[in-house]
Amino acid sequence: MANGQELSNEVQEFYRRLKASIGETKNRVVFLAGAGLGFDSNLAVVEDVLRITFKSLGLYSDAEEKLQSCQCIPFGSEEQFQFLLDNVQPELIYSLLLQCSGKNQECLNGWKSLRKDSWNRDYYPRPSLVHMFIVAYSYLAGVPILSMNFDSMFEDAFTLLWNRIHPKNAGPAPVKVLNFKDQPPNIDTKDTTRQLYICKLHGDVAGGTGSISADSIKTTLSSICKYEYSWAQFVFNQAKNEHLCLVGYSGRDTDFYPEIKRAASSNRQTFWFVGPEAKQNDETLANAKGLKSSLITMWPLQAVQHCLEDESLGSAMSQVLRDYNASFNPSTDEAKDHFFQRLIAENTCKELVNPHLFWLYVYDSIGRNREVSVRLKNSAFHFQGALKRLPLETHENDILDEIRMHNARELACFCQYYQIATGILSKPERSPTSQLVLRARREQVSALQMAIPHNLGFPLPDCLRPVIRLCNCLVAYLFCQLNSCFEWLPAEDYQKNIVTIQESLLRELALHLRFLPPNTSPHEVKVIEAELLKLQQQARKVGNYTTYTGVERYLARLDTIEQGEHREKIKSTVTITGENNYLNIAQIDAGEYDKAIKEARCNGNRLNEIKALLRKAYAHQTQNQTQENLLEDADLERLLQLAPLIESRLWRFALQDILWRYFKISRAELNQRWAMGSESAR
């Protein structure tokens, strides 16, 4: 019983494991902590840090509110902020802020809220009982603590515990703090004096002073997607050899959660604190079930209090912790709010980030193409009338050009897509090895690739197939030439543009996949699969989540046995990266056509919506062996509205042939549709 409630079997097993493993060398419990563990200490959580950042940078604006209110998009300071929390991973937000500010590290000053040199007498967070319990158990059991957090709560907790137990002349607490830049501890070595290792897998702000640097903490999307081999292997070994307890952790990272999942086995248990049923997070719960974890449906503090009643750590240590908890007095919410206001005032820098460009970039990055189109059409209002800061800086113009390319691509405006890329290359002031120029060279070829019909379900007309094959060969040749040029770049330029280069290599491999005939030998498939896996490993090493996810998409198409697992990886990565366009494609490939149609229409992705509609109709024809009623009237009308908007003669010919042959739409009506166009789908 705990607080008058019957303890679940999972909780009882957790207590048993803890008590039995003290003093043992195996079957111990390793704790992995996430940001939720700071709640009882009244530490700043991610939402607090983002709020400080937004107010410091002046990212709320009346101009943005007016535009959003006209377009039925959430508007106003709190509504905007809530939209971000609900739809965008914090690491993506910081990635965009750094890009919009020209990589100015002052964008990260909100993380000073976790640093002791910023706190004051009224607001000075202290370790909670849970922190104290974890360090006590880990020290006694001889296991490291794994933490995703940037704060100093664990080392503070151990110092407090050491000083309460040992006399003043016992020396400093034997604790060593390591982060991802250090080498993992060699836990196989027998220490002559026991030491507690606190492994901060995503970095540390606690020990520094002055500005926060993106090099010291993993707070961008590429950093949490980057594969740190030594630490990944260390976490894998801990999860494989010991039992694991996940507390305050959501599993929304691509660097360590996959290693934990890879190590999951029947002879090692994973305990995951997911909280009471009414407070559970769906994504955390899904990740916990993905590990087949023992779910602990109570708060960590409640569980620890019961452990102390049970004296799982021995009577003396349990009494020390009970005494600490009795005197524990966290900072008040009022003191916390005052501290935040002071921190905002000290770090205000409202000229650092263009708020209109930032919001445009947010919507572009999560695939909300409709909202991007609205903002691009109102660009004069955004960047001239409202902002009153002209001209835009070079890095801001680069971002704007890149967004225009993305938007043209997703709206299937392939001529415009090609023209924007060509326009970037024609500007004489740009360096030929600059990141935007090399991306534009890739996108120029990609625009030609996208203008070739593919993945429609229905077979293409015989007269069009040789033309399309010839076009695909031409584009494959252009990508091959481009990738050869990339190889001749100086080493420094090559590394700066590694994401662009890897994405170009993936697109070349994608074209090779298109050429595979149905009777391709397993050996040929394995060769391409090996190339894809090699590219994926290279992408993971540099934190290139776009190529990493893209490879999963093609692996799912190649490997029919494991395609479900590949698609799950895509969905979990998309949850983190916000790349909804990738999710759309995965839904189409999985046969989830109605979901794909709904998402594509909501996001304004014309090409994916057309593909989903056609694939849905083709699936209906294949299953029912009939050409009657392939689509409902509303879906067919939507297809007829969208088709004329694609800027490609090859697409026009292919779509008109499919609509005429399979949907019995007359040539006259099709020509009239294409001549008039349709504004209703815009």
N, C-alpha and C positions, 0 to 999 in steps of 0.2 A: 504493500500500500504506500502511496505517496500523496500527501495532502488529501487523504480520504478517498483517493481514486485507486482502482485496481490497476496494477502495472501490467502492461502488455508483455507477451512472450519475448518480443524483440528487446524491450527495455531490460527485462530480467536477464536475458542472455548477454546483453551489453555489460551489465554490472558484473556478471559472473566472469566474463573475459577480463575485465579490468582487474578484479581482485585476484584472479588466478595467475596473472602474468607478472605481478610485481616480483622482481628478483629472478625472473626467468630470462633465457636468452633467445627464446622463440615464442611464437603464438602471442606476441604482444600487440598492443593497439597503437597505431600511429595516427595522430590527429592532423587533419588538414583543415585550415580555417579560412573562411571568406569574410567579406565585409560585414555580413550580418552579425558577426561576433561582437562588434563594437557598440551594439545597441544599448546594452546595460551600462556601459561607461559613458553614454551620451556623447560619443565621438561623432564627428561630422561623417555622414554617409555620402554616397555618390550624389544623391539628389541635392544635398546641402552644398557640396563642392561645385556642382554645376550651377546652382543658383547664385553662388558667390561670383563665379566666372562670368555669368551672363550680365549680372548687374554691374560688375567692374568694367566690362567691355561695352556696355550700353547696347546690348543686342535686342532690346525691346524698343520699338519705334512707332510713333503715331502713323507714319507713312505706311508701314507694313500692316498695321491694323486696318487702315482704310482699304487697302487693296484686298486683304483677306476677307473683310466683311462683304465686299462686293462679289466675291467668288464663293461664298459659303464655305470658306476654309476657317478652321479655328483661329481666332484672333484675340488680341489682348495679352498682356504680360503672362498671366497665369495660364491661360488657354494655350498659348504658344509653348510655354515651358512644359505643360502636361503632354502636349502632342509629342514633344521630343522624348520625354521619359517613356511614353507608351510605345513609340515606334522606332526609336533609334538607339543603337548600342552606344553607351557613353564613350567608348574608345573611338567610334566613328566620328562622334561630335568633336573630340579633341584633334583627331586627324584633320578634319575640315578647318577647324580654327587655326591650326598651325599653317595649313596651306594658305588660308585667306590672309594671314598676318605676315606672310613671307617667312614662315618658320621662326617667328619671334617667340622666345621661350616665356615671355611674360603672360602668355595665354594660360600657362600652367600654374600661375600663382595662387589659384584657389586651393591647390593641394597644401599650401602652407597651413591650412586649418588643421592639419594632422601633425604639425610639428611643434614641439615643446617650446622652442624659442619664440613662437608667435602667441602662446597662451599668456594669460594674466592670472592674478590672484583669484579672481572670481570664477574664471573658467579654466580649470586645469583637470582634464579627464584623468581618471585613475583606472588601473586594471580592475576588471570585475572579478567576481568569485570564479567565473568560468575560466578566465585567463589564469588565475592562480591555480585552479585545479589541474588544468592541462599542463602547466609547467612542472607542477609537483609530480604528477604521474609520469610525465615524459622523462624527468630526471631520474626518478626511482627505477623506472623500467629500462632506462638506457636507450631510448629511441629519440630521433629528431622530431622537431615540430615543423610541419610544412605550412606556410602561410602565403596567401595571396595579397595580404594587406601591406600598406606602406608605413603604418604607425609603429610606435615603440611599446605597445602594451605588453607583449610577451616578455621582452627583456626587462621592462620595469617590474612586471609581476615577479620574475625570478629574483631580481635584486631585493625586492621587498620581502619575499619568502626567505631568502638566504639570511638577510639581516635579522629576521625574527627568530630564526632557529639557531644561528651560530653567534658566538661572542664576537665583539668588535674586532678582536685581533685575529680573526680567522681569515682575513684577506678578502679580496673582492669576489663576487659571485662568479663561479666558473661557467661562464656563458660565452658562446661565440656566435655572432650574427653573420650570416652569409647571404649574398644576393646572387642574381643570375650572372653577374660578372665574375664571381668567384668560382672556384672548383668545388664540387660537392664534397662533403666530409666522407672520409673512408671509414664507414661504420664497421668494417670487418676487423679493423685494427683495435687491439685491446689497449685502452687508455690506462696509464698508471694512475692517473687521477681522473675521476669521472667528470665529464663536461657536457653541458646542455647545448645542443646545436639548434639554432632557430634559423630556418631556411626561408628567406623571403623571395619566393619564386618570381614575383613581378617587380621587385625592387624595393627601395627604402627612401623615405624622405626624412626619417627621424634624426639621422646623424648630421645632416647638412645645415648650412646657413646660407642666407641670400636667396637668389632666384632658384626655382625648381627647373631641372633640365629633363628633356625627353630622353636623354641617355641614361638617367638614373632610375627612372620608373617606366613600367610598361603601361602606358596610358593611351597609346594609339593602336589602331586596328592592325597595322602591319606588325607591331611589336608583340601583340598577343597571339598572332598567327605564326610568328617566327619560331622555328624549331631549334631549341638549344639542346644539342644532342646529349651532352653530359648530364644536364639536369633532367631531361626527359627520361634518360636511362635510370637515373637515381630514383625518380618518382615511380617509375615502372617497377623497379626492384623492391621498393618499400611496399607497394601495393600487392606485389606478388608474394613476398616473403612474410609479411605481417598482416594482421587485420587492420582495417582502415576505418576511421570515424571522420565523417565530413560534417562540419558544423559552420553555419553561416555562409555556406557555399552553394552556388547555383549551378555550376558546371557549364557556364556559358563562356568557355574559352576553348581555343583550338590547339593550344600548346600542351596542356597537361591532362585535360579531361580524356582525350583519346588514349593517352598512356594508361590512365587508371582503368578505362574500359577494356583495353587490350590485356591488362593483367588480371582482370576479374576471373576468378576460378571458384570451383565448388568447395575447395578445402580452405579457403580464406574468406572471411566474412567482411562485408562492407556495411557499416552502420551509418545512416544518413538522417540527420535531424531535419525534418521537413516542416515542423511546427504543427499546431492543432489544425484539424481539418478545415475550419472556417478561414484560416489565415494562410493556407498553402498556395504556393505559386505553381501554376500549371507547367511551366517549362522546367522548373527545378524538380517537380514531381516526375515528369517524363524522363529526365536525365537519371534520377534515382532509380526508377523502374528499369531503365536501360541497363543498369549495372546489377539488376536483381538484388538491390540492397535491402537490408532489414530497415524498414522505415520507422523512425522514432517520432511519434506524433505528439511531442511535448517540447516546451522550450528548453534549451540547454541549461538554464539556471535551475529549473525545477529538477532536472535529472541530476545535476551536481549536488544539489541540496540533499537529495535522497542518498546519493553515494556517501556523503559525509555522515548521515545518520547510520548508514550501514558500515561505516569505518573501513571502506574499501582500500584506503591508503594507509591503514594502521591508525591506532588511537591517537598517537602524539601528533602526527601530521594533520589528521582530520580535525583535531582540536584547534590547531594553529589557524587552519582555514576558516573554521567556524568563528573564531575570535575576529579574524579579519573581516568577515562578512558582517558581523555585528556592528563593526565600527565604520563600515563602508558608507560613504555619503557622496553620491555622484553630483556633478555640477548641475545647477538648475537649468531649465529651458530658457528662462529669462536671461541668465548669464550667458548662455550659448548664443542667443539672439543678439545681445549687445556685442559680443565678441565678433560675430559675423559682420555686423554693421561697421565695426572699426576696421576689420580686414578689407571690406569692400572699399571703404574710404581711402585706405592706405594704398590700394592697388588699382584705383580707377585709372583707366586708360582708354577712353571712348573713341580715340582716333585710330586705334590699332587694327580693328576689323570693320570692314564695310558690312553693316547689318543686312543690306539688301542682297549683296553678293553671297553672304553666308547662307541666307535662307534659300536662295536659288540653288546653291551647292548642296544643301541638305536634301531638297526635293529631288535633285538630279541623282544623288548618290543612292537613294532608296527606291529609284525607279518610278517616282511620281511624275510621269512625263506630262500629264495634263496641266499640273500646277506649274511646271517649268515653262510650258508654252505660254501660259498666261503672263508670267513674269518677263519672259523674253519679249513679248509683244508690248509690254509696258516698260521696256528698258529705259526709254528716255525719261520717264517719270522716276524710275528707281535711281538711276545713276547720274542724272543731271539735276532735274528740278528738286527732288527730295533731298539728295545727298549734299549737293552744292560743294562737291569736291572733285574738281577736274584738273588735269586729266586723270584717268585711272592709272595706277601704278602698273609696271610691267607684269608682275606676277598676277595682278588682278585681271588684266587683259588676257593673260594666258588661260586662267581659269574660265573666263567667260567664253573664249574660243572653244575650249574643250567641252564645255556644257552645250554649246550650240551644236557641235559635232554629235554628241551623244543624243541630243534631242531629235535631230534630223534622222539619225539612224533608227531610233525606236518608233518614230512616226512614219517610217518607211519612205521618207523623202530622200531617196538615194542620190538624186542629182544635186540637191542642196547639200547633202552630206559630202559628196565629192568636191563640190565647189568651195565649201568652207575649208576643207583640208588643203586644197590647192591654193586658196587665198593665204593661208598661214605660210605656206612654202614660198609664196611670191614676195613676202615682206623682206626687203634687203637687210633690215636692221637686226634680224634674228640670226644667231649663230647656227651654222649647219649641224652642230652636234648638241644643240640645246634640247632639253627634254620634250618641249612642245613640238619642235620641228621633227624630231624622230617619231613622235607619236602621230604627227600629221602624215608622215610618209607611210606609216603602217595603216592609218585610217583611210588614206587615199586608195590603197589596194583593197582594203576591207570593204569600202563602198562598192567597188566593182564586184566583189564576192557576194555581198548582200543582194545585189541586183539580179542574181541568178536564182531562179525558182528552185526550192529544195524542201524536202520534208513535208510534202503536202498530203501524203496518204494516197491519193488518186494517182494512177500512172500518167505521165506526161505524154502528149501526142507524139507519134512516131517521127513526124517531120521536125519536131523541136529537139529531140534527144541528141542528134549529132551536134547541133549548134550549142546546146548546153554543155555537152562534154568538151567541146572545143574551148568554150569560155572558161570552164573549170580548169582546163589544162593551162590556159593563158594566165589565170589568176595564180595557180599553183607555181608557175614559172616565176611570176612577179614576186611572190612571197619568198621563193627560193633565192632569187637575186637579192632581195632586201635583206634576208637573213645572212647571206654571204657578206653583204656590205657591213652589217652590224659586227661581224667577226673581226673586221679590220679596224674597228674603233680603238683608240688608245684605252688602256686598262681602266683609267679613272673614269672616262666617259662611258665605257661599257658598264661599269658598276652603277653609275648614276642612273643609267637607263635600263637596268636589268629587268624591271617589270615590263616595260614596253617590248623588250627583246623576247622575253619568255612568252608573252601573249602572242607575238608574231609567230614564234615557233609552233605554238598550239594551233594557230589558224592554218598553218601549212599542214600539220598532221591531220587536222579536221578535213581538209581537202583530200588527203590520201584515203581517209575513211570513205568519202563519197565515191571514190573510184572502185571500192571493193565490190566485186560481183557477188551474187547470192551463193555461188558455189566455191567461195574462197576457202582455201585449205586452212586447217587449224594452225599450221605453222606460220602462215602469213599473218593471221590474226594475232598470234602470240608476239610476233616481231613488233607490230604497231603498238600492242598493249605494253610491251617492255619499254618502248620509246615514251609512251604516255606516262608510265610510272616513274621513269627516270626524270622526265620534265617536272612531274609533280613533286618529287623529292627536292629538286633544285629550287622550285618555287617556295616550298615550305621553309627551306633554309634561310631565305631572305624575307619571309613574311609576305609573300605575294599571294594573297587570298583569292584574287580574281582568277589567276591561272590554276591555282589549287582546286577551286570549285569547278572551273571549266573542264579540267581533266576528269573529275568525277562524273561529269555529264557524259563524256564519251566512253568512259569505262563501263557505265551502266548500259550503254547501247551495245558494247562489245560482249560483255560477260552476262549472259542470260541467267546464269546460276546465281551470281552474286549481285544482280542488278538492284534488288531490293535494298541491300546494305549500302550500295553506292548512292541510291536516291535518298536514303536516310541521312547519309553524310552531307549531301547537298542541302537538304532541308535544315539540318542543324547548323551548317555553315551560313546559310542564308539568314537564319535567325540572328546570327551575330553580325554579319556584314550588311544586312539590309538590302542585298541585291535581289529585289523582287523579280526582275526580268529573268534571272536564272531559275528562280522558283517556278515561274510560268512554264519554262521549257521542260523542267523536271516533271511538272504536272501533266504536260502533254505527252511526254514519253511514257508516263505511268498509266496513261489512259484516263486520267481524271479531267475529262474535257470540260465539264460544266464548271468546275473550280477554276480551270485555266481561263475559260472565257470570261467568267466574272472578274477575276483578278486583272486580266489583260485590259478589259474595258475600263475598270476602275482606275488603272494606272495610265491609261492612254497609250498602250502598246499595240499599235495597229497590226503589225506583222504577226505577233504571237496570237492575237485574237483571230485573225484570218486562218492561221494554221490550225488552231484549236477547233474552229468551226468545220474546216474541211476534214480534219482527222476524225472528228465526231461523226460526220456524215459517212466517211469511208468505213468506219467501224460498224455503223448501222447497216450499210450495204453488205459488208462481209458476213455479218452475223445472220442477217435475214434473207440474204441472197435475192435482194430486190432493189430496184432503183426508185421505188415509190416512197414519197414522204421521207427523204433522207434527212431533212431538217424541218423543224417546226417553222411555221410561217414567219414568226418574229426573228428567228435566227437566220433564215434565208434572206429576209429583207435587210438585216444587219450586214450580212455578207455582201449583198449587192451595193450597199452604201459604202462599205469600206474598200472594196476591190478597186474602184477607179482612183482612189487616193494614193495608190502605190506608184512611185515614180520609177517605172522600169518597163520597157517595151516587152522584155522577155516575160516578166510577171503578167503583164496585160494579156499577152498571147496565151500563156498557160491557163490563166484564170478564166478567160473567155471560153477557151476550149472545154474546160471542166464544167463550167456553168451551162454551156450549150449541150454537151453530151450527157451529163449525169443529172442535171437539174431541169433540163428542157426549157431553158430560157432562150427566147428567139434571138437571132443575130441582130435584128433591128433594135430590140430593146437594149441589148448589151452595148451596141454602138451609141445609142442615145444616152445611156447611163455614163459612158466614158466621155462623151462629148460635153455633157452638162456638168459632170462631176456631182458631188453631193456634199453640201456643207453641214448636213445634219449630224454627221459623225465626228465633226471637228471639235 
